[in-house]
């Protein structure tokens, strides 16, 4: 039987693996179930959350100091775009419903055209904000990698 084990190295490896897994698996399982481990993991989690908060605060300070838009600013602009698009849709509906008076239709069409150009302008600004944020992320990566 010993000679057979030497001819099958995978069987030897499996026996060693099974033996080690039983021993170390029980040891790890016992230590993970202890209160000290939970306390230690809680401390690690608290530290990670603290570091994340510090990073977020420092990023916000950097963005504010350099007059770059934050995620909240971009979300606000995106919300404005959605509102403008809703108004354009409402005006288009009004145009469809008020075909009887030619004067109103012409003024509404002008308003819709103006809103569309305003929407395009806002979308252009959002694109610029996105590219600026990409540049900021690259700068932050460079700053982080230099440390």
C-alpha positions in Angstrom: 0.0 0.0 0.0 2.9 2.4 0.7 4.3 1.7 -2.7 0.9 2.5 -4.2 0.9 5.9 -2.5 4.2 6.8 -4.1 2.9 6.0 -7.5 -0.2 8.2 -7.1 1.0 11.7 -5.9 -2.4 13.1 -6.2 -3.7 10.7 -3.6 -0.9 11.7 -1.3 -1.7 15.3 -1.8 -5.4 14.7 -1.2 -4.7 12.9 2.1 -2.4 15.8 3.2 -5.0 18.3 2.2 -7.8 16.5 4.0 -5.8 16.1 7.2 -4.7 19.8 7.2 -8.2 21.0 6.3 -9.7 19.1 9.2 -7.2 20.5 11.7 -6.9 24.1 10.5 -10.6 24.3 9.5 -11.6 23.4 13.1 -9.0 25.8 14.5 -10.2 28.7 12.3 -13.8 27.9 12.9 -13.2 27.9 16.7 -11.4 31.3 16.6 -14.0 32.9 14.3 -16.8 32.0 16.7 -15.1 33.8 19.7 -16.2 37.2 20.9 -12.7 38.6 20.6 -12.8 37.9 16.8 -16.1 39.8 16.4 -14.7 42.7 18.5 -11.6 42.8 16.4 -13.6 42.7 13.1 -15.8 45.6 14.5 -12.7 47.6 15.3 -11.3 47.0 11.7 -14.7 48.0 10.3 -14.8 51.2 12.4 -11.3 52.1 11.2 -12.2 51.5 7.6 -15.3 53.7 7.9 -13.2 56.4 9.6 -10.7 56.3 6.8 -13.5 56.5 4.2 -15.0 59.5 5.9 -11.6 61.2 6.1 -11.0 60.6 2.4 -14.5 61.9 1.5 -14.0 65.0 3.6 -10.6 65.7 2.1 -11.9 65.1 -1.4 -14.7 67.6 -0.8 -12.3 70.2 0.6 -10.0 69.7 -2.4 -12.9 70.1 -4.9 -14.3 73.1 -3.0 -10.8 74.8 -2.8 -10.2 74.3 -6.6 -13.8 75.3 -7.5 -14.6 71.9 -9.0 -18.2 70.5 -8.9 -19.0 67.7 -6.5 -21.3 64.8 -7.0 -24.1 66.7 -5.4 -23.5 69.6 -7.8 -23.7 67.3 -10.8 -26.8 65.6 -9.3 -28.4 69.0 -9.0 -27.6 69.9 -12.6 -29.0 66.5 -13.7 -32.2 67.2 -11.8 -32.5 70.5 -13.5 -32.1 68.9 -16.9 -34.8 66.4 -16.0 -37.1 69.3 -14.9 -36.4 71.2 -18.1 -37.1 68.1 -20.2 -40.4 67.6 -18.4 -41.3 71.2 -19.1 -40.4 70.8 -22.8 -42.7 67.7 -22.9 -45.5 69.6 -21.2 -45.1 72.5 -23.7 -45.1 70.1 -26.6 -48.4 68.6 -25.3 -49.8 72.1 -25.0 -48.8 72.8 -28.6 -50.6 69.7 -29.7 -53.7 70.6 -27.7 -53.8 74.3 -28.7 -53.7 74.2 -32.5 -56.7 76.5 -32.8 -55.0 79.8 -32.1 -52.0 80.4 -34.4 -50.5 83.1 -32.2 -50.3 80.9 -29.2 -48.8 78.1 -31.3 -46.0 80.3 -32.6 -45.1 81.6 -29.2 -45.1 78.1 -27.7 -42.9 76.9 -30.5 -40.5 79.6 -29.8 -40.6 78.7 -26.1 -40.0 75.0 -26.9 -37.1 75.9 -29.2 -35.6 78.1 -26.5 -36.0 75.3 -23.9 -34.4 72.8 -26.3 -31.4 75.0 -26.8 -31.2 75.6 -23.0 -31.4 71.8 -22.5 -28.5 71.3 -25.0 -26.5 73.9 -23.3 -27.0 72.3 -19.9 -26.1 68.9 -21.4 -22.9 70.4 -22.8 -22.1 71.8 -19.3 -22.8 68.4 -17.8 -20.3 66.9 -20.3 -17.7 69.5 -19.3 -18.4 68.7 -15.6 -17.9 65.0 -16.3 -14.6 65.6 -18.0 -13.5 67.8 -15.2 -14.4 65.1 -12.7 -12.4 62.6 -14.7 -9.4 64.9 -14.6 -9.9 65.3 -10.9 -10.0 61.6 -10.4 -6.8 61.2 -12.4 -5.2 63.9 -10.2 -6.3 62.2 -7.1 -5.0 58.9 -8.3 -1.6 60.5 -9.1 -1.6 62.2 -5.7 -2.5 59.0 -3.9 0.1 57.0 -5.8 2.9 59.5 -5.1 2.3 59.1 -1.3 
